[in-house]
Amino acid sequence: MSTDQGSFVDQLRVDDTPRRKSPRPEITDQRGKKPLSRRLLHSWQLYLLLLPAVVWVILFAYWPMYGIQIAFRDFTPVGGITGSDWVGMKHFEKFVTSYNFWPLLRNTLVLAFYELIAGFPVPIILALALNAVRQKYFSRIVQLITYAPNFISIVVVVGILVMLLDPQTGIVSHAFELLGLNAPAFLTDPGWFRHTYVWSGIWQTAGFSAIIYLAALSSVPPELHEAAKVDGASHLRRMWHIDVPAILPIAIVLMILNVGSIMSVGFEKVLLMQNPLNLTTSQVIDTYVYEVGLKSPIPQYSYATAIGLFRSVVGLILLLAVNALSRRITKAGLF
């Protein structure tokens, strides 16, 4: 009887221990995410660090887009953007039907494709070669030598080219004279301009461009190479079946980006290397825009803007087309 009474009392006993309060549930939206205001307040320090970059992009990338409309107006500085008359596609038609259109388009595309075809494989080959070198000391020396030109400004690079290739005072010209040969006019001959431009650019950028491929190769597990060695695979076969597939996705993305910017040939370097003797091959769309938009005694702002917009639209179309083709063939792309 006493036992039953005790168990009954135990059941009625009140637990006096303080209970921990359950945390309040986070306020989320229907998709389970915190509201934007809460996310901003929670990481306000990071957003504050990001603010200068956002302001810079807005001021120098998005705000100038407001001026694109002058390509469709007869812009005058007195009337301003909004005070100028709309003319529709007049400036685009003027450029496409002008005698300069086809030479400019040909020079731009030939120079850009030459640079792409000759320059794109070089960083890949350099990265594969450096990755295959077992002597780290030698590899670091080669990397230092190939990386350094990237940090030289374009003005200095062109100055070096003039010192080396000038027909009268250049070192290369004197070397040809010592051999009893006539030195080619590298800087003034239209036929040599493209070669000089492209290969000097490859010398300047190949080493630095190889870094991204070396980073991808560093993620390849060494066990794959060890297993291939056991199976009797040669070094070239291991490189082709292990290293190349590792860098292929990155190479595809970079190829798409390069094709997308194929209409934007390096303006500064072309302008610095340009002279009246090589103008037939060195006059590209970018330098022509500079000439008619700023250098002309009567600047044609609307006409120059229309040419620049035409170049950008063609570049966008090429980017989308190459990305779609890459998606269809390799299942990899930029987006």
C-alpha positions in Angstrom: 0.0 0.0 0.0 2.8 2.3 0.9 4.6 1.5 -2.4 1.6 2.4 -4.5 1.1 5.6 -2.5 4.8 6.5 -3.0 4.6 6.0 -6.8 1.4 8.1 -6.9 3.2 10.9 -5.1 6.2 10.7 -7.4 3.9 11.2 -10.4 2.4 14.3 -8.8 5.8 15.7 -7.9 6.5 19.0 -9.7 9.9 19.3 -11.3 11.5 22.5 -9.8 14.6 22.5 -12.1 14.7 25.6 -14.3 13.9 24.9 -18.0 16.1 26.3 -20.7 14.2 28.6 -23.0 14.1 27.4 -26.6 15.7 29.8 -29.1 13.5 32.0 -31.1 13.2 30.7 -34.7 15.0 32.7 -37.4 12.8 34.8 -39.5 13.0 33.5 -43.1 11.2 33.9 -46.3 9.3 31.2 -48.2 12.5 29.9 -49.7 14.1 29.5 -46.3 16.5 32.4 -46.7 17.0 35.3 -44.2 15.7 38.7 -45.3 18.1 40.9 -47.1 18.2 43.4 -44.3 19.2 40.8 -41.8 21.9 39.5 -44.1 23.3 43.0 -44.6 23.3 43.7 -40.9 24.9 40.4 -40.1 27.8 40.9 -42.5 28.0 44.6 -42.7 31.8 44.7 -42.4 32.2 42.6 -45.5 29.7 44.8 -47.5 31.5 47.9 -46.3 34.8 46.6 -47.7 32.9 45.8 -51.0 31.4 49.3 -51.2 34.4 51.1 -53.0 34.5 48.4 -55.7 30.7 48.7 -56.2 30.9 52.5 -56.5 33.8 52.2 -58.9 31.9 49.8 -61.2 28.8 52.0 -61.1 30.7 55.2 -61.9 33.0 53.8 -64.6 31.1 50.8 -66.0 27.4 51.4 -65.7 27.0 55.2 -65.7 28.8 55.6 -69.0 26.2 53.3 -70.6 23.8 56.3 -70.4 25.9 57.9 -73.1 25.4 55.0 -75.6 22.3 56.8 -76.8 24.4 59.4 -78.6 25.0 56.7 -81.2 21.4 57.2 -82.2 21.5 61.0 -82.0 23.3 63.9 -83.8 25.2 64.8 -80.7 26.6 68.3 -80.1 28.3 69.5 -77.0 26.1 72.5 -76.9 22.8 70.6 -77.0 24.0 67.8 -74.8 22.7 64.3 -74.8 19.1 65.0 -74.3 19.1 68.1 -76.4 20.4 66.4 -79.5 18.1 65.1 -82.3 17.4 61.4 -82.7 18.6 60.0 -86.1 18.0 56.3 -85.6 20.5 54.0 -87.4 22.0 56.8 -89.5 25.6 56.5 -88.1 25.6 52.7 -88.3 24.5 52.8 -91.9 27.2 55.5 -92.6 29.9 53.2 -91.2 28.8 50.0 -92.9 28.5 51.7 -96.3 31.8 53.7 -96.0 34.9 52.7 -97.9 36.7 52.2 -94.6 34.4 49.4 -93.3 35.9 46.4 -95.0 39.6 47.3 -94.6 39.0 48.1 -90.9 37.0 44.9 -90.3 39.6 42.8 -92.2 42.6 44.3 -90.3 40.8 43.8 -87.0 39.8 40.2 -87.6 43.1 39.1 -89.1 45.1 40.6 -86.3 42.8 39.2 -83.6 42.6 35.7 -85.1 46.4 35.6 -85.7 46.9 36.6 -82.0 44.4 34.0 -80.8 45.7 31.1 -82.9 49.4 31.8 -82.3 49.1 32.9 -78.7 46.5 30.7 -77.1 48.4 27.4 -77.2 51.7 28.9 -75.9 50.7 29.3 -72.2 49.2 25.7 -72.3 52.4 24.3 -73.7 54.5 26.3 -71.2 52.4 25.1 -68.3 52.6 21.5 -69.3 56.4 21.8 -69.8 57.0 23.4 -66.4 54.8 20.9 -64.7 56.9 18.1 -66.2 60.2 19.5 -65.0 61.4 17.7 -61.9 64.1 20.2 -61.0 62.2 22.8 -59.0 65.1 25.3 -59.0 65.2 25.3 -62.9 61.4 25.5 -63.0 61.4 28.6 -60.8 64.1 30.3 -62.8 62.1 29.7 -66.0 58.9 31.0 -64.3 60.6 34.1 -63.2 62.0 34.8 -66.7 58.6 34.2 -68.4 56.5 36.1 -65.7 58.6 39.2 -65.6 57.6 40.7 -69.0 54.0 40.8 -68.0 54.8 43.6 -65.5 56.4 45.8 -68.1 54.0 48.5 -69.4 53.0 48.5 -73.0 54.8 51.8 -73.6 58.0 50.3 -72.4 57.5 47.2 -74.5 57.0 49.3 -77.7 60.1 51.3 -76.7 62.1 48.1 -76.5 60.8 47.1 -79.9 62.0 50.4 -81.3 65.4 50.0 -79.8 65.7 46.5 -81.2 64.0 46.8 -84.6 64.6 50.4 -85.7 65.9 50.3 -89.3 68.8 52.7 -88.6 69.7 52.4 -84.9 68.2 49.1 -83.9 70.3 46.3 -82.5 68.7 43.7 -84.8 69.4 45.9 -87.8 73.1 46.2 -86.9 73.2 42.4 -86.5 71.9 41.9 -90.0 74.5 44.4 -91.3 77.3 42.5 -89.7 76.1 39.3 -91.5 75.9 41.2 -94.8 72.1 41.0 -95.0 69.4 43.6 -95.4 67.3 43.9 -92.2 63.5 43.6 -92.7 61.6 46.8 -91.9 59.8 45.3 -88.9 58.2 48.5 -87.8 57.4 50.2 -91.1 56.6 47.3 -93.5 52.8 46.5 -93.4 53.6 42.8 -94.0 55.8 42.7 -90.8 53.5 44.7 -88.6 51.2 41.8 -87.6 54.1 39.5 -86.9 55.9 42.0 -84.7 52.7 42.9 -82.8 51.6 39.3 -82.2 54.9 37.7 -81.2 55.9 40.6 -78.9 52.5 40.2 -77.2 53.1 36.5 -76.8 56.5 37.2 -75.2 54.9 39.6 -72.8 51.9 37.6 -71.6 52.6 33.9 -72.2 54.3 33.3 -68.8 51.7 35.1 -66.7 48.9 33.4 -68.6 50.3 30.0 -67.8 49.7 30.5 -64.1 46.1 29.5 -64.2 47.0 26.3 -66.0 49.7 25.5 -63.5 47.2 26.0 -60.7 44.8 23.4 -62.4 47.7 21.0 -62.9 48.7 21.2 -59.2 45.3 19.7 -58.3 46.0 16.5 -60.3 46.5 13.6 -57.8 50.1 12.2 -58.1 48.6 8.7 -57.8 47.2 9.0 -61.3 50.7 9.4 -62.7 52.1 6.7 -60.5 49.4 4.3 -61.7 50.0 5.2 -65.3 53.8 4.6 -64.8 53.0 1.1 -63.5 50.9 0.4 -66.6 53.9 1.4 -68.7 52.5 4.7 -70.1 55.1 7.1 -71.5 55.5 10.6 -70.4 53.8 12.1 -73.4 50.9 9.6 -73.0 50.5 10.5 -69.3 50.5 14.2 -70.2 47.9 13.7 -72.9 45.5 11.5 -70.9 46.0 13.0 -67.4 47.3 16.6 -67.6 45.4 17.8 -70.7 41.9 16.7 -69.4 42.7 18.5 -66.1 43.2 21.9 -67.8 40.6 21.4 -70.6 37.6 23.1 -68.8 39.7 26.2 -68.0 41.1 26.3 -71.5 37.5 26.2 -72.9 36.4 29.1 -70.7 39.4 31.2 -71.6 38.9 30.4 -75.3 35.3 31.6 -75.1 36.4 34.9 -73.4 39.1 35.5 -75.9 36.7 35.0 -78.8 34.2 37.3 -77.2 36.9 40.1 -77.1 38.2 39.4 -80.5 36.9 42.7 -81.9 38.8 44.6 -79.1 42.3 44.4 -80.4 44.8 46.0 -78.0 44.3 49.7 -78.7 47.3 51.1 -76.9 49.9 48.9 -78.4 48.5 49.2 -82.0 48.3 53.0 -81.6 51.9 53.2 -80.4 53.2 50.9 -83.1 51.2 52.6 -85.8 52.9 54.9 -88.4 52.0 56.2 -91.9 54.0 53.4 -93.6 52.2 50.5 -92.0 48.7 52.1 -91.8 47.3 49.7 -94.4 47.5 46.8 -91.8 47.7 48.6 -88.5 44.5 50.7 -88.8 41.9 48.7 -86.8 38.4 49.6 -85.5 39.7 50.9 -82.1 42.3 53.2 -83.6 39.7 54.5 -86.2 37.3 55.3 -83.4 40.0 57.3 -81.6 40.8 59.1 -84.9 37.3 60.1 -85.8 36.1 60.7 -82.2 38.9 62.5 -80.6 41.8 63.2 -83.0 39.8 64.7 -85.8 39.7 68.5 -86.0 35.9 68.2 -86.0 35.2 65.3 -83.6 32.3 63.1 -84.7 31.2 61.8 -81.3 28.0 60.1 -82.4 29.7 58.4 -85.3 32.6 57.1 -83.1 30.1 55.9 -80.5 28.1 54.0 -83.2 31.3 52.3 -84.4 32.2 51.3 -80.9 28.7 50.0 -80.2 28.8 48.0 -83.4 32.1 46.4 -82.3 30.7 45.5 -78.9 27.5 43.9 -80.4 29.6 41.8 -82.7 31.8 40.7 -79.8 28.7 39.7 -77.8 27.3 37.7 -80.7 30.6 35.9 -81.1 30.7 35.2 -77.3 27.2 33.7 -77.3 27.8 31.7 -80.4 31.1 30.1 -79.3 29.6 29.4 -75.8 26.6 27.6 -77.4 28.9 25.6 -79.7 31.1 24.7 -76.7 28.1 23.6 -74.8 26.9 21.4 -77.6 30.3 19.8 -78.3 32.1 19.5 -75.0 29.3 20.1 -72.5 31.4 22.8 -70.9 30.9 26.6 -71.3 31.0 30.0 -69.7 27.3 29.9 -68.7 
